[in-house]
């Protein structure tokens, strides 16, 4: 099964980003947009994982130090790896230093149960779309420039989740397998 650890977003932020996706979709058909119900903030992608490893992964995630809720502000747009070779379109996240620390703690904790580690540093973002060609139509480029400073809302995150992704002909379907609340709810 394919697994990842993520943060959920609020209905308000989801709706604001969904409206943006509706505006951008007609401008360039080379991009595959994330379905609104699948929008989330990935903290760690585990990939294909054996079912028998699920119990030890959940036990390890229970040990991640997550002491207080986080306020995440969704704003701005950008690309990975960059605008010259755009493969991923994302919404940026302004967040306290606790967010990258949480991602690192999850990575370290899962490393102790032999989950493969990524070398890339965690960059807070929410993926909007992917493009295999690495091209960007001029209409989309111009439109994105007008949205560069746009805000999409704020979310107070008080839990992270272990999620299974099933690839289906209609797209990925996500199921939350376990949730890990913070130990205090102060933001």
C-alpha positions in Angstrom: 0.0 0.0 0.0 1.1 3.6 -0.7 1.4 5.7 2.4 2.1 9.3 3.3 2.0 11.5 6.4 0.1 14.8 5.9 -1.8 17.7 7.4 -5.4 18.3 6.5 -6.6 21.7 5.4 -9.9 23.5 6.3 -13.0 23.6 4.1 -12.5 27.3 3.6 -8.9 27.0 2.4 -9.9 24.0 0.2 -12.7 26.1 -1.4 -10.4 29.1 -2.0 -7.8 26.9 -3.7 -10.4 25.0 -5.6 -11.7 28.3 -7.1 -8.1 29.1 -8.2 -7.8 25.7 -9.8 -11.1 26.3 -11.7 -9.7 29.6 -13.0 -6.3 28.1 -14.0 -7.4 24.8 -15.6 -8.7 26.3 -18.9 -5.5 28.2 -19.5 -3.1 25.3 -20.1 -4.2 21.6 -20.7 -0.7 20.2 -20.1 -1.1 20.4 -16.3 -2.9 17.7 -14.2 -4.5 19.4 -11.3 -5.1 17.9 -7.8 -8.7 17.2 -7.1 -10.0 19.5 -4.4 -10.9 16.7 -2.0 -7.3 15.5 -2.2 -5.6 18.8 -1.3 -3.3 18.3 1.8 0.2 19.2 3.0 2.5 16.3 2.8 5.0 15.9 5.6 6.6 12.6 4.6 5.9 10.3 1.6 6.5 6.7 2.5 5.6 5.2 -0.8 4.9 1.5 -1.2 4.8 -0.1 2.2 4.2 -3.7 3.3 1.0 -4.2 5.2 2.9 -6.0 8.0 4.9 -2.8 8.6 1.8 -0.7 9.3 1.6 -1.4 13.1 5.2 -0.4 13.7 4.8 2.8 11.6 1.7 3.8 13.6 3.6 3.0 16.9 6.5 5.1 15.8 4.3 8.1 14.7 2.7 8.1 18.2 6.2 8.9 19.6 6.7 12.0 17.4 6.9 15.1 19.6 4.0 17.4 18.5 3.4 19.7 21.4 1.3 22.5 20.0 -1.1 23.3 17.2 0.3 25.2 14.2 -1.1 28.2 12.3 -0.5 27.8 8.6 -1.1 30.7 6.2 -1.6 29.7 2.6 -0.4 32.3 0.1 1.6 32.9 -3.0 2.3 30.5 -5.9 5.5 28.9 -7.2 7.1 26.0 -9.1 9.4 23.1 -8.4 12.1 22.9 -9.5 11.7 26.4 -10.8 9.7 28.6 -13.3 12.0 27.8 -16.2 11.4 24.1 -15.8 8.0 23.9 -14.1 7.0 20.4 -13.1 5.0 21.2 -9.9 2.7 24.2 -9.3 2.3 24.9 -5.6 0.7 27.2 -3.0 3.2 28.4 -0.5 2.7 28.2 3.3 3.9 30.7 5.9 4.3 28.7 9.0 6.3 28.7 12.3 9.6 26.9 12.5 7.6 24.1 14.3 6.3 22.9 10.9 9.7 22.0 9.4 10.7 20.6 12.8 7.6 18.4 12.8 8.4 17.1 9.3 12.0 16.4 10.4 10.8 14.6 13.6 8.5 12.4 11.5 11.3 11.7 9.1 13.7 10.8 11.9 11.2 8.7 13.8 10.2 6.7 10.7 13.9 6.2 9.9 14.2 4.3 13.1 11.7 1.7 11.7 13.5 1.5 8.4 11.3 3.8 6.3 13.5 5.1 3.5 14.8 8.7 4.0 14.7 11.4 1.4 17.6 13.7 1.0 15.5 16.8 0.0 14.8 19.3 2.7 11.2 19.8 3.6 9.7 22.9 1.8 6.2 23.8 3.2 3.8 23.8 0.2 0.5 22.4 -1.1 0.7 20.9 -4.6 -1.8 22.2 -7.0 -0.8 20.6 -10.3 1.9 18.5 -12.0 3.3 18.8 -15.5 5.5 16.1 -17.1 6.5 18.3 -20.0 8.0 21.1 -17.9 6.3 23.8 -20.1 4.1 26.7 -19.1 1.6 28.3 -21.6 1.9 32.0 -21.8 -1.8 32.5 -20.7 -1.2 30.5 -17.6 2.1 32.3 -16.9 0.4 35.7 -17.2 -2.5 34.6 -15.0 -0.2 33.2 -12.3 1.6 36.5 -12.1 -1.7 38.2 -11.1 -2.2 35.7 -8.3 1.4 35.9 -6.9 0.5 37.6 -3.7 -3.0 36.1 -3.3 -3.9 34.6 0.1 -6.0 31.5 0.4 -6.7 31.5 4.2 -5.3 30.2 7.5 -5.6 26.8 9.1 -4.9 25.9 12.7 -3.5 22.4 12.5 -3.8 20.2 15.7 -3.1 16.8 14.2 -1.2 15.0 11.5 -2.4 11.9 9.7 -1.1 8.6 8.2 -2.9 8.3 4.9 -3.2 5.5 2.3 -3.3 6.4 -1.3 -5.0 4.1 -3.8 -4.5 4.8 -7.4 -7.7 4.3 -9.4 -8.8 5.1 -12.9 -10.7 8.1 -11.5 -7.6 9.4 -9.7 -6.1 8.8 -6.3 -8.4 8.0 -3.4 -7.2 8.8 0.1 -8.1 7.0 3.3 -6.9 8.2 6.7 -5.5 5.2 8.6 -4.5 6.9 11.9 -4.4 10.4 13.3 -1.9 11.9 15.8 -3.2 14.9 17.7 -0.8 17.4 19.3 -0.4 17.1 23.0 -1.6 20.7 23.6 -4.0 22.8 21.5 -2.4 26.2 22.0 -1.4 28.0 18.8 
